Structure formats: structure tokens, C-alpha cells
Amino acid sequence: MADTNFESLFARLRRFPDVEAANLQAWDATDKLLLDTALESHAAGLLQPGGRLAVVGDRYGALTLGALTLGASAVRVHQDLVTGERALRANAQRLVNAKALAIDAGFEQLPLGAALLEGASLVLLQLPRSLAELEEIADAVARYAAPDVVLLAGGRVKHMSLGMNAVLARYFNDVQPQLARQKSRLLLARRPKPVPATPPFPVTEFNEELGLTVCARGAVFAGTALDIGTRFLLEFLPHMPHAARAVDLGCGTGILAAMYARNNPAARVTATDRSAAAVVSALATAQANGLAGRIDVLQDDAMSTLPEGSAELILLNPPFHLEAAVHAGAGIKLFEAAGRVLAPGGELWTVFNSHLHYRSALERLIGPTREVGRNPKFTVTASTRRPRTGPASR
């Protein structure tokens, strides 16, 4: 029997390249509950040769690597965030190097769809916070997985709602909430219902306020709605510099990229996000508004693949949550990235919750920062990249 003491495995996992801090870890009790339940029930033959296992929402690799230690082979996994994909690969290599896991390439990372789920008899899911994202996942499992598929969906009790049960019940005939353990709970779903010929996502909506068609996959932040921070930043669009090379960092559905490109016909805009759902949505938004020829989309972690000094303007509405934790690290990481990618004299325009007091970090990481606007909730600033110092600038 495989070793089911996952703590020794989990203790070796890191979040890198995502933000790391003392109050953030690479696994939670839900990961262990999902793996324990899969093993205890032998659901869909997890440990049997040829068992078809798919993992969705594995944040840093705990589920995938845990399943491999149980004897699963050829695990197919979907992670929406590129940071999760990279963390899984790095953690797998770290475990192999430490001889804590005898695998070389026991998993395959795939988009949400047929290649991931075709023939899957067991799906392990870390429940997303968004009901729209859960609906897109549930539809995909019901649409592509084996008829006898078992979906084990788990989350922290404080983040779960009856709406999750209702979403799953639209796609499965049998949805059974399980008893909670260590403040986590599983929902077990079986017997998929027939699905419509057309998947429910992406969705498209015309925003009359902006005169813009917005497209969204289930996992993208705010869906087709206009986020209130983005709305406030857009009030200052007429005052932003006319840049030949601009970046919408953390682009979501690509609203900022589309609005800037539409108002600056000479600009080439890169819409980038760590979320696969976001960049697909941003591309669809650009296409729907006749802007695809001037907007490039890129899934990346904090512009890591963009050259130093390659942008004249960066637009940013940074997150202030990392999973369930309020944490400034996500914003600081993006400010650091902007300082690298901006050309000297280039500007970062950002909107943030005023209570976060990002001004000093922007001054330190970018350069002189001025307040452009403030309302009861948000502050908009413009930071000018100071000239670079050191050998490269002499």
C-alpha cells in the first residue's frame, strides 16, 4: 500500500514562482482530504493500471504529486494560472532530485477541455471561488469525461456555498455533500446529465457605458462586468500618454487594453495575465471589437518574458488578495516587474484600494509618483520610471 502520510510530501512543496510568505503555504487541508478520500474509496480505480485521473485547480502541485505517490500514472492536470503550472514542474523536479518521488514526467498539463478529460473516470477538483468558473468546469467534466466519472470537489468550508451544490446539480444527477474534516468539505458528483451542444462559455456582453463588447471565460475575474477599480482608472484615459508600446498588466478580459488601443490608434498593446482564462478572454474581446491586429495577448508571470525597457506605458489594476489572504505581495511583485519592463521615462498608471498605501513602494520601485485621482475607495497614481543606474546606463 502506498504511503498516505502526505505531510512529509507537502512539507517539501513551495509556491515559487508565486509570492511566498510565512502566512502562505503551498497546500491546504483540502488537498489532503481529496487524496485521502480518493484512496479510501478507490474511486474510479485511482491505483489500478490504466485508471484515468484528471486534476483541476491544483494550485502548486499537491494533488498531482500526491496522486503520483499513491501509484497513479499519467495524471492529466489543468491549472488556470501559469504560476501554478511552473510551481508544479519545479516541485516535481525538487522531489525527484531529493529522491522523495520516483517520477520523471508522470503528469501532463493541459487546457480545460477534451484532451484533459476524455475518458477520465476520476476528477479531483479544488473548488474555485467563482460559481462561473465552477460551472465551466462542471460542464467540461459532464461533456468529456467517462459516463461513470466520479468528481470529487473539495474546498474550505468558509469559502463554500449552497450555490456550488446547485451548480453541480445542473450537470450531475447525484451530488452528495460529505462530512467536513479539518474545516474542509467535499462534494461528490456522479452520473453526468446530458449537456447542450454548445458549452456555456465564453460569454459575450456589450457594455453600453464603454461601447465595448466584452468576452469572458468562467475563471476570469469579474466576468463580463466592468470592475469598479478599472472603471475609475478609465476616467483618466484622456490624460494618459500616447505610447507606441503599452502593456495591460493583469489584463483580465482585456478592457483596459481595448480601451487604450481604441483611443490610441498608433499604439501596440500587450495584454498579459497569469490566467489562461484571462488571456483567452482578452483575445476574444480584442477580436470582438476589431482590435486584434493591435493587441497581443500573452500568458505570463509578471511580464517575465518581456524584455527590459520594452514598454513606454503600463496600465495596472493589481490584485490585493492571494487566495483567501489579503496580502500586498501580489501588487509589489507587479510593481517590481513594471520597474524592469518600463523604459526610462515610461509611466506606470495604477489604481489600488487606498488603504493599501502603495505610494512609497511605487516611489522606490518605479520612480517619482503623483496622485492623479482619488475617490472614497480607490487611488490612481502615475509613476515615472527613473533613469537606470549602473554599468548599463553609463
C-alpha positions, 0 to 999 in steps of 0.5 A: 500500500502506498504511503498516505502520510502526505505531510512529509510530501507537502512539507517539501512543496513551495509556491515559487514562482508565486509570492511566498510568505510565512502566512502562505503555504503551498497546500491546504487541508483540502488537498489532503482530504481529496487524496485521502478520500480518493484512496479510501474509496478507490474511486474510479480505480485511482491505483489500478493500471490504466485508471484515468485521473484528471486534476483541476485547480491544483494550485502548486502541485499537491494533488498531482504529486500526491496522486503520483505517490499513491501509484497513479500514472499519467495524471492529466492536470489543468491549472488556470494560472501559469504560476501554478503550472511552473510551481508544479514542474519545479516541485516535481523536479525538487522531489525527484532530485531529493529522491522523495518521488520516483517520477520523471514526467508522470503528469501532463498539463493541459487546457480545460477541455477534451484532451484533459478529460476524455475518458477520465473516470476520476476528477479531483477538483479544488473548488474555485471561488467563482460559481462561473468558473465552477460551472465551466468546469462542471460542464467540461467534466459532464461533456468529456469525461467517462459516463461513470466519472466520479468528481470529487470537489473539495474546498474550505468550508468558509469559502463554500456555498449552497450555490456550488451544490446547485451548480453541480446539480445542473450537470450531475444527477447525484451530488452528495455533500460529505462530512467536513474534516479539518474545516474542509468539505467535499462534494461528490458528483456522479452520473453526468446529465446530458449537456447542450451542444454548445458549452456555456462559455465564453460569454459575450456582453456589450457594455453600453457605458464603454461601447465595448463588447466584452468576452469572458471565460468562467475563471476570469475575474469579474466576468463580463462586468466592468470592475469598479477599480478599472472603471475609475482608472478609465476616467483618466484615459484622456490624460494618459500618454500616447505610447507606441508600446503599452502593456495591460498588466493583469489584463483580465478580459482585456478592457483596459487594453481595448480601451487604450488601443481604441483611443490610441490608434498608433499604439501596440498593446500587450495584454498579459495575465497569469490566467489562461482564462484571462488571456483567452478572454482578452483575445476574444474581446480584442477580436470582438471589437476589431482590435486584434491586429493591435493587441497581443495577448500573452500568458505570463508571470509578471511580464517575465518574458518581456524584455527590459525597457520594452514598454513606454506605458503600463496600465495596472489594476493589481490584485490585493488578495492571494487566495483567501489572504489579503496580502500586498505581495501580489501588487509589489511583485507587479510593481517590481516587474513594471520597474524592469519592463518600463523604459526610462521615462515610461509611466506606470498608471495604477489604481489600488484600494487606498488603504493599501498605501502603495505610494512609497513602494511605487516611489522606490520601485518605479520612480517619482509618483503623483496622485492623479485621482482619488475617490472614497475607495480607490487611488490612481497614481502615475509613476515615472520610471527613473533613469537606470543606474549602473554599468548599463546606463553609463 
